[in-house]
Amino acid sequence: TFFINGFVNIPYAKYYYVFLSLVYAVTVFGNSFIMCIIYLARRLHTAKYIAVFHLAFSDMCGSSALIPKLLDMFLFEHQYISFEDCLANMFFVFHFMNLQSLTLLSLAYDRLIAICFPLKYHSIITKRAMCLIIAVMWIFSVTFFAVLVGLLTRLSFCGSTVVNSYFCDHRPIYKLSCNDNSKNVIMGRMCFGLLICLPLVLIIISYFCIGLVLFKISHVDRTKAMKTCTSHLLLVAIFYIPVLSNNIAAALTSIHTNVEIINISLTQTMSPMLNPIIYTLKTEEVMQSIKD
């Protein structure tokens, strides 16, 4: 078994976990609400909203993989977890977080085609094409994280089994091993590079292309086109900026375990909670569908 350490010497830490339980309740309600609206409103039965539905589903599943287990461990003091349960927990947390990243990339692709190739949009971005993109995401993500988690089974843990995190995180676990973990280090770097940095770079490139097109059109059309991108840009900023900040800070300086836990937990839980709120308030189609 592993012992998930959580916060070290912080009084009233349980209140923070209670706060996360409230965040989880809002996340489940908000994302369930968005999924119901998309399902019930015929005007939202488009390729773009298939991706939005998938983002809401990934947000809800990612939070469900993380927060209930976290509450069980720290509010009810069940901090010991078996090796198999720990690997399963790691797989689902990382898998759904990765799906959030890739879905944001698919929405950027949708906006790129809609603004740069408006006449070809409905022939390129079809429901079938979006479903195929999502299916490829799932196959890639499941395969990658099955390998990442599977490589941990070759490690030996002959010393401490105390995990300095608030869930079964990849890096704190392979650091506990007493045999060669170089493959795990490489997979961890590939995970950050391929699944966080690469999608963000592609999103930035897509918005650079969108920006070039917007400069060539009239002010009225430019404002109208930018409105369709606002909600997506907010989601991208909320998801990627904290993730990148945490990883860059961890690479450059030595961060106290408690600070790292707060940073990572807020990064992983606040984005799924805010996504449906942003899509509801910032998207006219969704607001009109709710009124209908």
N, C-alpha and C positions, 0 to 999 in steps of 0.2 A: 504493500500500500504506500501511497504518498500522503504527506500531511500538507494541506494547503494553508500557508501561514497567514495570508491576509495582512492587515495593518499590524505594525509593531509598536506597542506602547503608546497607543492613541486612546485617550479616555473618550467615552461616549461614541465610539466608532459605530455602534449599532444604529445610531440615528442616521448615519450615512447610508447604511444598508436599507433602512426604512424609506429614506428618500429615493433610493433606486427602485424599491418596490412600487412607489407612486409613479415613477417614470415608466416602469413596465406596464402599469395599468393604463396610463395615457397612451403608450405605444400600441398596445393591443386594441384599445378602443378606436384610436385614430386610424390605424391601418386597416382594421376590419371595416370601418366606416367607408374609407376610400374604395376598398374592394367591392363593397355592397353597391356603392353609387355607380361604379364602372360596370358592374354586372347588370344593374337595373336600368340604367340610362342608355337607350339605343344610340343616342348621338355620340356616346363614348366608345362604341364598338368599332374602334379603329386600331390600326397597327401600333400607333404611338401609345395608346392607352393599354394595350396588351403589355408593353414594357413597363408602364407606370403601375399596372396591377402586379406585375412580377416584382417590381421594386418594393411595393407594400408587403407582398408575401414574404420576400427575403428579409425585410426589416423585422417583421413580426416573428419569423422563425429564428432569426439570429438572436433577438432579445430573449426568446423562449428557450434557446439553447444555453444562454448565459445566466440570466438573472434568477430564475427559480432555483437553479442549482446553487448559485451564490448565496441566496437567502437561506437555503437549507443548511449550507455549511456554516455560515457565520451567525445567523440569528438563532439557529437551533443546535449549534456547536457540533455538527457532523463533518469535521474537517478532514477526517481520514477518508481516502478514496482509493478503490482498488486500481491496479495498473490498467486493466481492460476498460473500466469505466472512465478513467482519466483520458485514455486515448480516444474513446468515443466522444467525450465532451470536447476535446481539442478539435477533432475532425469537424463536428457540426458548427462550432463557433467560427472556425476559420473558413469553412465552406460557404456559409451564408454571408459572412463579411465580404468574401471575394465576389459572391454573386451581386452584392450591392454595388461594388466597384465596377464590375463588368456591365451591369444594367445601366449605370450612369453613362458608360461609354456608348452603349447602344442608343441611348436617348440623345447623345451628342451627334451620333451618326444620323439619327432621324432629323434633327434640326439642320444639319449640314445639307442634306438632300433637299429639305423643304425650302431653304433660303437660296441655296446656290443653283439648284436644278428644279425650280417649282413646277415646270411643265412635265417633268418626268417623275415627280414625287410619287403619284399614285400607282405608277407602273413598277417602281423600284421598291418602295416601302409598302409592301402588301402584308396582310395578316399572316399569310403562309411564310413569307420571308422573315418576319419578326419571330414567329414561332420556331423557325429553323435556327435563327440566331440564338434564341434562348436555350434550345436543345443542345447546341454546340457548347454554350457556356457551361451547362450542367455536366456534360461529358468531360470537358476539359477540367473543370473544377474538382469533380469527384475523383478523376484519375490522379490529378496532381496531389491532392491532399491525402489520398489513399497511400501514395508513395511516401509523402512527407511523414505521415503518422506511422506507416509501416516500418520505415527505417529506424524508428525509436525502439522497435522490438529487438534489434540486434545489440542494443547497449546493455551494459552491466551496471547495476547500482549497488556498489559494495560499501558506500559511505553513508552520508546523510541522505534522507529522502524527504527533506523539508523543502517545499516549493515556495520560493519567495515571490508569490503573485497571489491573485485572488481567484484564479481559475487554472486549469491545466494548460499553461502557456508553453509554447515550444522551446524557446531559448532557456528559461529557467530549468526546464527538465533535462535537456541534453547536457547542460553544464554540470549536472549532478553525476554524470556517468564517470566511470573510472577506466574505460577503454577508449579506443579511437572514435572521436565523434566528428571527424572532418567532413564526412558526407552530410551530416545533419547541419553543420555550419553552412555548407554550400547550398543546401536546400532552403535554409532560412534566408540566405541572401537572394536566392532566386525568387523566393516568395515575395520579398519586398520589391525587387526590381521588376519582375514580370507582372505582378498582380496589383501593385500600387503605383509605382513610378511610370511604367509603360502606358497603362490606361490614361493616366493624368496627362502625359506628354501628347498622346493622340487626341485627347479632348482639347488641349491648348492649341494644337495644330488645326483642329476642326473649327475652333472659334476664331483663329487667325484668318482662315479662309472665309468664314462668315463675315468678319470685319471688313475684309477687302471688298466683298460684294456690297455690303451695306453703304460703303462710302460712295458707290457709284449710282445709288438710287436716290429718289427724292426724300425730303425730310419726313413727310407724312408716312410714306411706305417704310422708311427706316425705323421710325418710332413704333409702327405696328409690328414689324418683324422683331425688333428688340424685346417687345412685350412677351412674345412667345418664348424667348430665351431666358427671361429673368428668373423664373422659378427653377429652371434647370441649373443655371449658374449658381444660385444660392445653395442648392443641394450639393453641387460639386465642392463649393467652398467649405460648407459645414462638414463634409465627409473627409476631404483630402488634407485640408490645412492642419487640423489637429493630429492626424496620423503622421504626416510628414514632420511636423514640429516635434512630436514625441520621439520619432526614430532618429532625427538629426541631433536632438539634445542628448539622447542616450549614447550616440556615437561620439560626440564631442566632449561631454563631461560625465562625471560620475553623479548620478541622480539617486537620492535617497529612495529606498523601497516604497515608503508611504507616498511620496510625491508621485512616483512612477505609477503606483496603483490608482491614485486619484485621476491622473492624466489619462491613462489607458481606459479606465472604466467609464469616465465621462465621454471619451471619444467614441467608445463602442455603444453607448446607450443613448446619448442625446440625439445623434443623427437619426436613428430610426423613429424617435419620438417627434422630431421637428419636421421630418419629410412630409407626412400627410397634412400637417398644419399649413406648411408653405404651399403645397399643391392646392389646398382648398382655398386659401386666401389670395393666391397670386395667379390662379388660372381661371379665366372667365368662363370657359366651357364647363368646368367642374362646378363653379358657383351657380351657373344657370341650371345645370342638371340637378343640383340639390334643391333649388327653388321649385323646379318642375315636379 
